[in-house]
Amino acid sequence: MQTASYGTWTSPITAESLTTGTARIDEVRVEGPHTWWLESRPWEGGRSALVRHDGHTGERHDVLPEPWNVRSRVHEYGGGAYAIGNGVLVFSDFATNRLYRISTHERSTPYEPTPITPELAVRFGGLVVHERDVYAVREDHRGVPGRAGEGGGEPVNELVRLDLDSTNEDGGVVIATGTDFVSRPAVSPDGTRIAWVTWDHPNMPWDSTRLWVGELTHDGVTDIRQVAGGEGVSVLQPEFADDGTLWFISDETGFWNLVRDEPRAVFSSETDFGLPQWTLGFVDYALLDHGRVLTRRYVGETARLAHLDPATGVLTDIADEGTMFDHLQSDGTQIACRRLLADRVPEVVRGPAEGPLEVVARSSADIPDEGYVSLPEPFTWRNSSGQEVHGILYRPRNAQFRAPEGELPPLLVSIHGGPTSRAEAAYAQGTQFWTSRGFAVLDVNHGGSTGYGREYRERLRGQWGVVDIDDTLTGAAALAAAGIVDGSRLAIHGGSAGGYTVLRALTVGD
């Protein structure tokens, strides 16, 4: 082992590997023994490829060749770009915003997509297939200046129904309208009811939303009623169980907890079971057979898979090495999801609801050498107001190097976007790029971050550029005061909302 100053170590983790070697996995789906997901691939210009794993043969293949790009533009962040039901898969094409369908029973590849919408100045997302209908969030730009059509104002967000067997020349039949925003709907198994979430300016979906339920008819929706939400309450992700019971997530307790409607039961816990509704179709729980619920609950900077027994309200953790789980899907007995781990790249996993889960695919073929992987450590400190702040510390690690005795490492402070997103205690190639070169890294979950309840999230309300700055600066100072890093060698980076925090920190910090 060589001795060299922190920050000068050489590493096998290259800059090129940060931009070309790893795909982003999204929108995992289950269809019988088969598993589907999206891969956003840097080496294909960021194309979102639809991938299928055959549960019979164990083979995986791209469903659609380049240049097909399965992605939604709704709310700009997209989500819910494809849906499967009754042997049909419907997807949104990023280039044209049209919806296409394919038969999931086809054996030949590539599949032959059939359009079910014309080219219009509309976007679709949050797709749901039920029988021969598709339900979707439609973002209508036909009245926006500078786009097709005439008029003025913002795009119109509505809930629409489309016919799988027609070309839907008008872009679908409107079944819910009148609010600024609408989220992915849920349809009851018997097709008689539909549930959806709405919100209006100036709220964001983590501020105040409303959950609606209506009776589906041939002409639209009747008997619409609000069942949850309102001012100061954020409701997410309605789903119907096989028996028609409606479930959703609400933070009426101060945390995003699971709620069952009819009869109403709030499974209260001082932990979040959901994340902000940045994208459509994101799912934080899955309804299993016999009334069981699979969910994930946040514990510090990690999220654990757990079973909820509605009869007793007891949560039972599922033993698994993962530090984070999302895109939870189930057919009642089998589950599939994306699993994040501390020491290797994200995976698509599948297995029985009780576990164990087996790897279906990884976001990269390269398995990192453990000698160059720094594991996450929870780190908390007090800000200038005496409030507790959360973060994740990664110490320098390189199997080939050690620092001179008594030397402390430089620190890179990393700020997530959002600003209501969060840093996860999971493997990130970008973090390991720095730690393997002799830097310590602090991922800051400043006030406003999610996963710690509504009060923590609302610290940033009216204080963006103040609270996040103080939390960041006091975090770096706490590490220096503890003798963990060299307080004279500090750096900071971040993107999007995190980039704003970086610029503010540079202007007001010491």
Steps between C-alpha positions, in 0.01 A plus 500: 500500500628844405503808721374818335310809605123495497364632174795375293417129483452337161181305443356251249170692511535729200314812395385314190333234714286770661340598172490190283504180699183495708133503401225643717227247582140622528139383491528131584188302405379142553301296249461135597847345515651786299659823622519827307687822569648811338872564458622853434828441316769768468670304220181527293461874543289461813239282327252338738497139378218261586645170622334164572627208705343168401409310813501167313838520327683752719589701191469877478462708187414847378136510401544789258813590302650846464378767455185408701513696826240404762460815702235753600527879500202572730591761763845487331608233750284231336436162656247227435630480143365149445241263643413131459163327520312215333790409275543856372776750570440869430786749496577866436750578224726785610564633149136543397306480831273244333373191677570159346398148590660160457388150590702353786420155362716554193802273488697669225713807557502780430133555573284692253337801674158623390412868565182569697526882494577745218776760510351776714641768727417285801704279732401187689629347822391305805360229271263230627355217288165347598318261267499677160547851639802710588475764771759776498598844614482720190693826487336705224720764334261584216408833658851610591662778289787383285362149473243341273160661540394845610428668829699573809576386850653191652466142380182330620541186710208258484415138558400324177385161378621357170382202299767236437332406173467845342722791398345741755512793259414758769757369746254315721176567687536738794370346822644744758600863456499837674817483711851620425658156538389139512692182579494142378158341558408165651214285368317246714535135389136484389535821300220684680703759693797726439717696744740785431689781675492871410668819615493867405739794496685606709524154658744230409390136535684470833310805638126455451317251277152350480397140435184445298293191424228470237279243331610408149234506230501475122492881477753581770490523879205567732447531876840660551594549864810607690615228738826642637740791491448872512691804617821396673463130419688315225335186364682266260462185296145365519467128425209255508538155657346192339194533724448862391640660815671831434848561642715813490781685677427813705705723729205605716696355797808706419657209312405336170317198643290230336123545518219256421161641408161338575541430786750780559818389673817708528807289563680767697876496538761770546667406175431583137366229271504716188696762309395820321296451187763639264406253229183317401467131569756478779387233749614462861284200594338195342176321588544124539261207520288445810500865601872527563698812413863524395650838577825676565565711806774751552744440782752782506668514160383153393167346403401150605254262341225397738169315515201672654230284655187720478321288760756575770686802364827315556793573267749219441827581325618271220859396546697629201837659436349794314519851641224642280205359301269670254270435203326229703282272288311178569263252340375403844760236583815601314663840543749693290674829565819696467746429778779736599795379704789657684776317316386448142287635217116499501321177409164377378396224740207261513374225728224386734349767723667345804842494328767423410534725197711398202684731262338534158727776366757757608544857385860421405696187418793633702501378859713738709800365686419524871849634566396827335148529643434735790193396699245758619491611863208698648617836629293751696580848630333812633444808288521859625144474635580187697297274272622154410611459138560173317765397252709211374877484539732310267862471615798465263571142393750354255654153528830628358553812711515636851561855617796622707438464872312794648376638168128573461316467167345783300120509499259519208151607609228373266155661475203315347242657270135562557546671742254252655685194375749309717835326495484122542746275679566311179788440262569789265788490256545874527553480874748213469692696236596745774538270801730267305725803437524589866210738553232475766148570371203630697156460342283763671131438563433859601172627636243457224619151411250216508497180701494672840137613521308814412651727767853433372382548142331832580810654657577623149163669446578866431861434604657349188848642472512550877430172681678281246806727510522497878454122514773453241755730659442364851535145368843568355601681818383209716718253308800729532438555872480123552842457340358292214594738215741784435299818550740697280433282195129510424313477169131493413293387203138449404264513206159655433367624836826378650686727262316798644602392850861474381499855363338637815748314721790650307364852546411484870741237638831571670 
